[in-house]
Amino acid sequence: MAAAAVTMRSVSPVAGRQTFWTGTPEVYFSKSIDNSRLVKMEDPRRSREMKYFGTALACLFLLVFTYAWQHFKAIEYGYQIESSKRELANLNEMNHALRLEDASLRDPERIDVLARRMGLVPPVPGQVMHMEVVPTDTQVPVMASNGPIMVVAGQ
């Protein structure tokens, strides 16, 4: 025997009438079905269609994945380029500041003032010795020579 489940469907009562049963009861019967002896037959056309569908889906996935990978790499390279541009601008600014500092440190007037503070005086005539400037031709070999040593005495 199958067990019967009885449920009631409630309907809002009509004005003036209040009864316990409103409408007809609905009855459901449960029946167990034994499919253990059934064998599923393989449909070759269906399996071929599923292989084609899977292959097409894999190709679509690869195309979308490749596009997304390129897109995100382009964004990453854009950020790297902007970072490099900022770094280049900072380095150019630092280079400019260092060139200005170098120019101010090489100023002859500043060097003269610092030399006078340290007690240095301008050279007297004969104290400066000019070296011979020999044009350096890379094709002609240069011979070393030994000359007399000249000592210049300071004041």
PAZAPA-4460 file (N, C-alpha, C; in steps of 0.05 Angstrom, whole numbers, plus 32768, in hexadecimal, padded with zeros to 4 digits):
% residues 155
    n_x    n_y    n_z   ca_x   ca_y   ca_z    c_x    c_y    c_z   seq   type   mol
   8011   7FE9   8000   8000   8000   8000   8012   8019   8000     1      M     A
   8009   802B   7FF1   8018   8044   7FF0   800C   8057   8004     2      A     A
   801C   8066   8010   8012   8079   8024   8008   8091   8016     3      A     A
   7FF2   809B   801F   7FE5   80B2   8013   7FEA   80CB   8025     4      A     A
   7FF2   80E0   8018   7FF7   80F9   8026   7FE1   810C   801F     5      A     A
   7FD3   8116   8033   7FBD   8128   802E   7FC5   8144   8036     6      V     A
   7FC1   8157   8025   7FC7   8173   802B   7FAE   8183   8027     7      T     A
   7FAD   8199   8034   7F96   81AB   8032   7FA0   81C4   8024     8      M     A
   7F8E   81CE   8012   7F94   81E7   8005   7F83   81FC   8012     9      R     A
   7F90   8210   801D   7F80   8224   802B   7F79   823A   8019    10      S     A
   7F5F   8240   8019   7F55   8256   8009   7F49   826A   801C    11      V     A
   7F4D   8284   8017   7F42   8298   8029   7F24   8295   802B    12      S     A
   7F19   8295   8042   7EFC   8291   8045   7EED   82A9   803A    13      P     A
   7ED7   82A1   802F   7EC5   82B5   8024   7EB8   82C4   803B    14      V     A
   7EB2   82DD   8037   7EA7   82ED   804C   7E8C   82E1   8056    15      A     A
   7E8B   82DE   8070   7E72   82D4   807C   7E72   82B6   8080    16      G     A
   7E83   82A6   8073   7E82   8289   8075   7E9D   8280   8081    17      R     A
   7E9C   8272   8097   7EB4   8267   80A3   7EB0   8249   80A7    18      Q     A
   7EBD   823A   8095   7EBC   821D   8097   7ED8   8212   809A    19      T     A
   7EDA   81FA   80A4   7EF4   81EE   80A8   7F00   81E5   808E    20      F     A
   7EF0   81D8   807D   7EF9   81CE   8063   7EF2   81E1   804D    21      W     A
   7F06   81ED   8040   7F00   81FE   8029   7F0E   81F3   8011    22      T     A
   7EFF   81E8   7FFF   7F0B   81DC   7FE7   7F0E   81BE   7FEB    23      G     A
   7F17   81B1   7FD6   7F1B   8194   7FD7   7F37   818E   7FDF    24      T     A
   7F3B   8178   7FEF   7F57   8171   7FF6   7F66   8165   7FDF    25      P     A
   7F80   816A   7FDE   7F91   815E   7FC9   7FA0   8146   7FD5    26      E     A
   7FA0   8130   7FC6   7FAB   8117   7FCF   7FC2   8110   7FBD    27      V     A
   7FDA   8109   7FC8   7FF1   8101   7FB8   7FF8   80E4   7FC1    28      Y     A
   7FFF   80D4   7FAD   8008   80B9   7FB2   8025   80B7   7FAA    29      F     A
   8036   80AA   7FBA   8052   80A6   7FB2   8056   808A   7FAA    30      S     A
   8064   8086   7F94   8068   806B   7F89   8086   8068   7F83    31      K     A
   8092   8054   7F8D   80AF   8050   7F89   80B2   8041   7F6E    32      S     A
   80C5   804A   7F5E   80CB   803E   7F44   80E7   8033   7F45    33      I     A
   80EA   801A   7F3D   8103   800C   7F3D   810F   800C   7F21    34      D     A
   8124   801C   7F1D   8132   801E   7F03   814D   8011   7F03    35      N     A
   8151   7FFE   7F15   816B   7FF2   7F18   8171   7FDF   7F00    36      S     A
   815E   7FD6   7EF3   8162   7FC3   7EDD   8164   7FD1   7EC2    37      R     A
   8161   7FEB   7EC1   8163   7FFA   7EA8   8181   7FFE   7EA1    38      L     A
   8187   7FFC   7E87   81A2   8001   7E7D   81A0   8018   7E69    39      V     A
   81B2   802C   7E6D   81B1   8043   7E5B   81C1   803C   7E42    40      K     A
   81B5   8041   7E2B   81C2   803C   7E12   81D1   8054   7E09    41      M     A
   81E9   8050   7DFF   81FB   8066   7DF6   81F2   806E   7DDA    42      E     A
   81EE   8088   7DD7   81E6   8093   7DBC   81FF   809E   7DB0    43      D     A
   820A   8092   7D9B   8223   809C   7D8F   8220   80B9   7D84    44      P     A
   8209   80BF   7D79   8206   80DA   7D6E   8206   80EF   7D84    45      R     A
   81F9   80E8   7D9A   81F9   80FA   7DB1   8215   80FE   7DBD    46      R     A
   8224   80E8   7DBF   823F   80EB   7DCA   8251   80FB   7DB7    47      S     A
   824E   80F8   7D9D   825E   8108   7D8A   8256   8125   7D8C    48      R     A
   823D   812B   7D8F   8234   8147   7D93   8240   8153   7DAC    49      E     A
   8241   8143   7DC2   824C   814D   7DDB   826A   8152   7DD9    50      M     A
   8278   8141   7DC9   8294   8145   7DC5   8299   815F   7DB6    51      K     A
   8289   8164   7DA1   828C   817D   7D91   8285   8195   7DA3    52      Y     A
   8271   8192   7DB3   8269   81A8   7DC4   827F   81AE   7DD9    53      F     A
   828A   8199   7DE4   82A0   819D   7DF8   82B9   81A9   7DEB    54      G     A
   82BF   81A0   7DD2   82D6   81AC   7DC4   82D1   81C9   7DBE    55      T     A
   82B9   81D0   7DB5   82B3   81EC   7DAE   82B3   81FD   7DC8    56      A     A
   82A9   81F2   7DDE   82A9   8200   7DF7   82C6   8205   7E01    57      L     A
   82D8   81F1   7DFE   82F4   81F4   7E06   8301   8209   7DF5    58      A     A
   82FC   8209   7DDA   8308   821E   7DC9   82FE   8239   7DD0    59      C     A
   82E5   823C   7DD6   82DA   8256   7DDE   82E7   825F   7DF8    60      L     A
   82EA   824C   7E0B   82F6   8253   7E25   8313   825D   7E20    61      F     A
   8322   824F   7E0F   833E   8257   7E09   833F   8272   7DFD    62      L     A
   832D   8278   7DEA   832C   8292   7DDE   8326   82A8   7DF2    63      L     A
   8312   82A4   7E03   830B   82B8   7E17   8322   82BB   7E2B    64      V     A
   832E   82A5   7E33   8344   82A6   7E46   835C   82B5   7E3A    65      F     A
   8362   82B0   7E21   8378   82BE   7E14   8373   82DC   7E12    66      T     A
   835A   82E3   7E0A   8353   82FF   7E09   8355   830C   7E24    67      Y     A
   834B   82FF   7E39   834C   830B   7E54   836A   830E   7E5D    68      A     A
   837A   82F9   7E57   8396   82FA   7E5F   83A4   8312   7E51    69      W     A
   839F   8315   7E37   83AC   832C   7E28   83A2   8347   7E34    70      Q     A
   8388   8348   7E3A   837D   8361   7E44   838A   8368   7E5E    71      H     A
   838C   8355   7E71   8397   835B   7E8B   83B5   8360   7E89    72      F     A
   83C3   8353   7E77   83DF   8359   7E73   83E3   8375   7E68    73      K     A
   83D1   837E   7E56   83D3   8399   7E4B   83CF   83AE   7E61    74      A     A
   83BC   83A8   7E73   83B7   83BA   7E89   83D0   83BB   7E9C    75      I     A
   83DB   83A4   7EA1   83F3   83A2   7EB2   840A   83B1   7EA6    76      E     A
   840E   83AE   7E8B   8424   83BC   7E7E   841F   83DA   7E7E    77      Y     A
   8406   83E2   7E7C   83FF   83FF   7E7E   8407   840A   7E98    78      G     A
   8402   83FC   7EAE   840A   8405   7EC9   8428   8406   7ECB    79      Y     A
   8436   83F2   7EBF   8453   83F2   7EC1   845F   840A   7EB1    80      Q     A
   8453   8410   7E9A   845C   8427   7E89   8458   8441   7E99    81      I     A
   8441   8444   7EA5   843C   845D   7EB4   844F   845F   7ECC    82      E     A
   8455   8449   7ED9   8468   8449   7EEF   8484   8450   7EE5    83      S     A
   848C   8446   7ECE   84A6   844C   7EC3   84A7   8469   7EBA    84      S     A
   8491   8474   7EB0   8491   8490   7EA8   8494   84A2   7EC1    85      K     A
   8486   849B   7ED7   8489   84AB   7EEF   84A6   84A9   7EFA    86      R     A
   84B1   8491   7EF9   84CD   848E   7F02   84E0   849E   7EF0    87      E     A
   84DC   849E   7ED6   84ED   84AD   7EC4   84EA   84CB   7EC9    88      L     A
   84D2   84D5   7ECE   84CE   84F1   7ED4   84DD   84F8   7EEE    89      A     A
   84DB   84E7   7F03   84E9   84EC   7F1C   8507   84EC   7F18    90      N     A
   8511   84D9   7F08   852E   84D8   7F03   8537   84F1   7EF3    91      L     A
   8527   84FA   7EDF   852F   8511   7ED0   852F   852A   7EE2    92      N     A
   851C   852C   7EF4   851B   8542   7F07   8534   8541   7F1A    93      E     A
   853B   8529   7F23   8552   8526   7F34   856C   852D   7F25    94      M     A
   856D   8524   7F0B   8584   852A   7EFB   8587   8548   7EF7    95      N     A
   8571   8556   7EF2   8572   8573   7EEF   857C   8581   7F09    96      H     A
   8572   8577   7F20   857A   8583   7F39   8598   857E   7F3E    97      A     A
   85A2   8566   7F37   85BE   8560   7F3B   85D0   8570   7F28    98      L     A
   85C6   8575   7F10   85D6   8586   7EFD   85D7   85A2   7F07    99      R     A
   85C1   85AC   7F13   85C2   85C7   7F1E   85D5   85C8   7F36   100      L     A
   85D5   85B4   7F47   85E7   85B3   7F5E   8604   85B1   7F54   101      E     A
   8609   85A1   7F40   8624   859E   7F34   862D   85B9   7F2A   102      D     A
   861C   85C7   7F1B   8623   85E1   7F10   8629   85F5   7F27   103      A     A
   8619   85F4   7F3C   861E   8607   7F52   8638   8600   7F61   104      S     A
   863E   85E6   7F63   8657   85DF   7F71   8670   85E5   7F60   105      L     A
   866D   85E5   7F45   8684   85EB   7F34   8688   8609   7F2F   106      R     A
   8678   8619   7F3B   8679   8636   7F36   8695   8640   7F3F   107      D     A
   86A4   864D   7F2D   86BF   8657   7F35   86BF   866B   7F4C   108      P     A
   86AB   867B   7F4D   86AB   868F   7F63   86A8   8681   7F7E   109      E     A
   8697   866C   7F80   8693   865D   7F98   86AD   864F   7FA0   110      R     A
   86BA   8643   7F8C   86D3   8635   7F91   86E9   8649   7F9B   111      I     A
   86EA   8661   7F90   86FD   8675   7F98   86F8   867D   7FB5   112      D     A
   86DF   8681   7FBC   86D8   8689   7FD8   86E0   8673   7FEB   113      V     A
   86DA   865A   7FE4   86E2   8643   7FF6   8700   8641   7FF8   114      L     A
   870E   8645   7FE2   872C   8643   7FE2   8737   8659   7FF4   115      A     A
   872D   8671   7FF3   8737   8687   8003   8732   8682   8021   116      R     A
   871B   8675   8027   8715   866E   8043   8728   865A   804E   117      R     A
   8732   8648   803D   8745   8634   8045   8762   863E   8045   118      M     A
   8765   8657   803D   8780   8663   803E   8790   8660   8024   119      G     A
   8783   8658   800F   8791   8655   7FF5   8793   8670   7FE8   120      L     A
   87A8   8674   7FD8   87AB   868E   7FC9   87AF   8687   7FAB   121      V     A
   87AA   869B   7F9A   87AE   8696   7F7D   87CB   8690   7F78   122      P     A
   87D1   8681   7F63   87ED   867A   7F5D   87FC   8693   7F53   123      P     A
   8816   8693   7F59   8827   86A9   7F50   8832   86A1   7F35   124      V     A
   883B   86B5   7F25   8847   86AE   7F0B   885E   869B   7F0E   125      P     A
   885F   8687   7EFD   8874   8672   7EFD   886D   865A   7F0E   126      G     A
   8857   865C   7F1D   884F   8646   7F2E   883E   8632   7F1E   127      Q     A
   8833   863B   7F08   8822   8629   7EF8   8833   861D   7EE2   128      V     A
   8831   8604   7EDF   8841   85F6   7ECB   882E   85EA   7EB6   129      M     A
   8831   85F1   7E9D   8820   85E7   7E88   882C   85CE   7E7C   130      H     A
   881C   85BA   7E78   8825   85A1   7E6D   8823   85A3   7E4F   131      M     A
   8835   8595   7E41   8834   8594   7E24   881C   8583   7E1C   132      E     A
   880D   858E   7E0A   87F6   857F   7DFF   87FF   8572   7DE5   133      V     A
   8800   8558   7DE6   8808   8549   7DCE   87EF   853D   7DC2   134      V     A
   87EB   8543   7DA8   87D3   8537   7D9C   87D5   8519   7D9D   135      P     A
   87C0   850C   7DA6   87C1   84EF   7DA8   87B5   84E3   7D8E   136      T     A
   87C6   84D8   7D7F   87BE   84CB   7D66   87BE   84AD   7D6D   137      D     A
   87A9   84A0   7D6A   87A7   8484   7D72   87B7   8472   7D5F   138      T     A
   87BE   847C   7D47   87CD   846B   7D34   87EB   846B   7D3A   139      Q     A
   87F5   8480   7D46   8812   8483   7D4B   8818   8479   7D67   140      V     A
   882C   8467   7D6A   8833   845E   7D85   8841   8475   7D94   141      P     A
   883D   8476   7DAE   8848   848B   7DBF   885E   847E   7DD0   142      V     A
   8875   848B   7DD1   888B   8481   7DE1   888D   8491   7DFB   143      M     A
   8892   8483   7E10   8895   8490   7E2A   88B1   849D   7E2B   144      A     A
   88B3   84B3   7E39   88CD   84C1   7E3B   88D1   84C8   7E58   145      S     A
   88EB   84CB   7E5F   88F2   84D2   7E7B   88FE   84EE   7E7A   146      N     A
   88F2   8500   7E8A   88FC   851B   7E8A   8904   8524   7EA6   147      G     A
   8910   853B   7EA9   8918   8544   7EC3   8900   854C   7ED4   148      P     A
   8901   8548   7EEE   88EC   854F   7F00   88F0   856C   7F09   149      I     A
   88DB   857B   7F09   88DD   8597   7F10   88CB   859B   7F29   150      M     A
   88D7   85A6   7F3E   88C9   85AA   7F57   88C3   85C8   7F59   151      V     A
   88A9   85CF   7F5F   88A1   85EA   7F61   889C   85EF   7F7F   152      V     A
   88A9   8603   7F8A   88A5   8609   7FA6   888F   861D   7FAA   153      A     A
   887E   8619   7FBE   8868   862C   7FC4   8872   8641   7FD7   154      G     A
   8862   8655   7FDC   886A   866B   7FEE   8865   8664   800A   155      Q     A
***
